[in-house]
């Protein structure tokens, strides 16, 4: 059985904001992972109390990087107190750990996909982390990244209207442009990835089309060691495939 397709209406205002988001921003000379104007535009397009861009390392229980636009920033001492609580309940909170557990980095989710309001209010994550921070509604879109170190855009609201299908659809349209903006910002800040000489040697062989077995024979190492080296390269470059690693490492250079 197929569901009924409901067309999405994009207003002139929505279109203007979206075009501003995908255009080359004017605030490129920043150390932030994304130009602040991109996050500000997203917050205007999808009204939220805060929009957070973060990479979470779920194995080390830490935020590798984080950036936020909000009118009420969390004080450092408050964040330091709440962070251990978040990780304490991370693996028991399906809305938080979904990308790492499922491997699904494409589905745009809201808190209400997992809980009704009453169910949410009974969870330790809500009572010990979300409620003290004033958060009730959440929408999350993940960008291409490595499981265990997932790039997430988080839209937060307090009590009140939930995020809608319109919000999900707009983010679906913008998702590839947001990833492009992130990658471009990376290249501007660090145009050449920091890899070891052995990792560069291995990547050049990958770029030349050699298989793991062929690379192992060329470098006098086992195929398992080649795979382990590639895992480390993928993590360093924040990619998930050989093709993406070659593009990230050699984009604009001769291989």
C-alpha positions in Angstrom: 0.0 0.0 0.0 1.4 3.4 -0.9 0.9 6.5 1.2 -0.8 9.6 0.0 1.7 12.1 -1.3 1.2 15.6 0.1 2.9 18.4 -1.8 5.1 20.8 0.1 4.5 24.6 -0.2 7.6 26.7 -0.2 6.9 30.4 0.4 8.9 33.3 -1.1 10.5 33.9 2.3 11.5 30.2 2.6 13.1 30.3 -0.9 15.0 33.5 -0.2 16.5 32.1 3.0 17.4 28.8 1.3 19.1 30.6 -1.5 21.1 32.6 1.1 22.1 29.4 2.8 23.4 27.7 -0.3 25.1 30.8 -1.7 28.7 31.5 -0.9 28.5 33.1 2.6 30.3 36.3 3.3 31.8 35.2 6.6 34.3 32.6 5.4 37.2 33.9 7.4 36.2 32.0 10.6 37.6 29.1 12.5 34.1 27.7 13.0 33.1 24.4 11.3 30.4 26.2 9.4 30.0 29.9 8.6 27.8 31.3 11.3 25.5 32.8 8.6 24.6 29.2 7.6 23.4 28.3 11.1 21.7 31.7 11.5 19.9 31.1 8.2 18.8 27.6 9.3 17.4 29.0 12.5 15.5 31.6 10.6 14.1 29.0 8.2 13.1 26.6 10.9 12.4 28.7 14.0 14.3 27.2 16.9 15.6 28.2 20.3 19.0 26.9 19.2 20.7 25.3 16.3 23.8 23.2 17.2 26.4 21.7 14.8 28.4 19.0 16.5 30.5 15.9 15.9 30.0 13.4 18.7 32.6 10.6 19.4 30.4 8.0 21.0 33.3 5.7 21.9 35.3 8.4 23.7 32.2 10.1 25.1 33.1 13.5 23.9 32.2 16.3 21.5 35.0 16.5 18.9 33.7 19.9 17.8 30.7 22.0 18.5 29.1 25.2 17.3 25.8 26.8 18.2 23.6 29.8 17.5 21.2 30.7 20.2 19.9 33.7 22.2 20.6 31.8 25.5 24.0 30.1 25.3 24.8 27.5 27.9 27.5 28.6 30.3 30.7 26.6 30.2 30.2 25.4 33.8 26.7 24.3 33.1 27.8 22.4 30.0 30.6 20.7 31.9 28.0 19.5 34.5 25.5 18.3 31.9 27.9 16.5 29.5 28.6 13.5 31.7 24.8 13.1 32.3 24.2 13.1 28.5 26.8 10.3 28.0 25.5 8.3 30.9 22.1 8.0 29.2 23.3 8.1 25.6 23.0 4.4 24.7 19.6 4.1 26.4 18.1 7.1 24.6 17.1 6.0 21.0 16.8 9.6 19.8 20.4 10.2 20.7 22.2 7.0 19.7 20.0 6.2 16.6 22.7 7.1 14.0 25.4 4.9 15.7 23.0 2.0 16.4 21.3 2.0 13.0 24.0 3.2 10.7 21.3 5.5 9.2 22.7 8.9 8.5 20.1 10.1 6.0 16.8 10.0 7.9 15.8 13.3 9.5 14.4 12.6 12.9 12.5 14.3 15.6 12.2 13.4 19.3 8.6 12.5 18.8 9.6 9.7 16.4 10.6 7.9 19.5 8.5 9.2 22.3 5.1 10.7 23.1 5.4 13.6 25.5 4.4 11.5 28.5 6.9 8.8 27.6 9.7 11.4 27.1 9.0 13.0 30.5 9.5 9.6 32.2 13.0 9.1 30.7 16.2 9.9 32.7 17.7 11.7 29.7 14.8 14.2 29.8 14.7 14.7 33.6 18.5 14.9 34.1 19.7 16.5 30.8 17.0 17.9 28.5 14.7 19.5 31.1 17.6 21.4 33.0 18.7 22.7 29.6 15.2 23.9 28.7 14.9 21.5 25.8 11.6 19.7 24.9 11.6 19.3 21.1 14.5 18.1 18.9 15.0 17.6 15.2 18.3 16.0 14.0 19.8 15.8 10.5 23.1 13.9 10.1 25.7 14.8 7.5 28.0 12.2 5.8 30.5 11.1 8.3 31.9 8.0 10.1 29.8 5.9 12.5 31.0 6.6 16.0 32.0 10.2 15.0 28.8 11.4 13.4 28.2 15.0 12.2 24.8 16.2 13.5 22.8 19.4 13.1 20.4 19.7 16.0 17.4 22.0 16.2 16.1 22.6 19.7 12.9 24.0 21.1 11.3 24.2 24.5 7.7 23.3 25.1 5.3 24.2 22.3 4.8 23.2 18.7 6.8 20.3 17.4 8.8 20.2 14.2 6.7 19.5 11.1 7.0 17.6 7.8 7.7 20.9 6.2 10.8 21.3 8.4 12.0 17.8 7.5 11.4 18.4 3.8 13.3 21.7 3.7 16.3 20.0 5.5 16.2 17.1 3.0 16.6 19.6 0.2 19.4 21.5 2.0 21.3 18.5 3.4 23.8 18.1 0.4 24.4 21.8 0.4 25.1 21.9 4.1 27.7 19.1 3.7 29.3 21.0 0.9 29.5 24.1 3.0 31.2 22.1 5.8 33.7 20.4 3.4 34.5 23.8 1.8 35.1 25.3 5.3 37.4 22.3 6.1 39.4 22.9 3.0 39.8 26.6 3.6 41.0 25.9 7.2 43.3 23.0 6.4 43.7 22.5 2.7 46.0 19.5 3.0 44.9 16.7 5.3 47.4 15.8 8.1 48.4 12.2 7.3 51.5 10.1 8.0 53.9 9.4 5.1 52.8 5.7 5.1 49.1 6.8 4.9 49.9 9.1 2.0 51.8 6.2 0.3 48.8 3.9 0.8 46.3 6.5 -0.5 48.3 7.1 -3.7 48.1 3.3 -4.3 44.3 3.4 -3.7 44.0 6.4 -6.1 45.9 4.4 -8.7 43.3 1.7 -8.5 45.1 -1.0 -6.5 43.2 -3.5 -4.4 43.9 -4.0 -0.7 45.8 -7.3 -1.6 47.9 -5.5 -4.2 48.7 -2.7 -1.8 49.7 -5.2 0.9 52.1 -6.9 -1.5 53.6 -3.5 -2.6 54.1 -2.4 0.9 55.1 -5.8 2.4 52.2 -5.8 4.9 49.1 -8.0 5.3 45.8 -7.2 3.8 44.4 -6.9 7.3 47.0 -4.2 8.1 46.0 -2.3 4.9 42.4 -2.3 6.0 43.4 -1.1 9.5 45.4 1.7 7.9 42.4 2.7 5.7 40.2 2.8 8.8 42.5 5.3 10.4 42.7 7.3 7.1 38.9 7.4 6.9 38.6 8.5 10.5 41.2 11.3 10.0 39.6 12.5 6.8 36.0 12.0 8.2 34.9 9.9 5.2 33.5 6.4 4.8 34.7 5.2 1.5 37.9 4.8 -0.6 36.6 7.1 -3.3 35.7 9.8 -0.8 39.1 9.5 0.9 40.9 10.0 -2.5 38.8 13.0 -3.3 39.3 14.5 0.1 43.1 13.9 0.1 43.9 14.8 -3.5 41.2 17.3 -4.5 43.0 19.9 -6.6 46.3 18.1 -6.4 48.1 15.7 -8.7 48.1 12.1 -7.4 
